């Protein structure tokens, strides 16, 4: 019963991390390449007077989406690491046994 609960929790955390990764990546792409800082004018010219939008959101709103989804993604990944801590703690044993098996072959 306890194993099933941990497996379900792992699945929920992993799915949540995947769902949070999408807006973090999308907003990062938008703020880096589609709505870069410095405005839309030539060398900071008259284009600074106009605010650029993408999908109805300004660059600042995209930055807020990026910051919030990135922070929540970070927290979910911290929970993911805690749930898999035993694996990370013992990974050197797994790698060592694989290396020994390859050396024997």
Residue pairs with C-beta under 8 A, 6 or more apart in sequence:
6 83
9 83
10 80
10 83
10 84
13 76
13 79
13 80
13 83
14 80
16 76
17 73
17 76
17 77
17 80
20 69
20 72
20 73
20 76
21 73
23 65
23 66
23 69
24 66
24 69
24 70
24 73
27 62
27 63
27 65
27 66
27 69
28 66
30 54
30 59
30 62
31 37
31 59
31 62
31 63
31 66
34 54
35 52
35 53
35 54
35 58
35 59
35 62
37 59
38 44
39 47
39 48
39 50
39 52
40 47
40 48
40 50
40 52
41 47
41 48
41 49
41 50
51 58
51 59
52 58
52 59
54 62
57 65
81 88
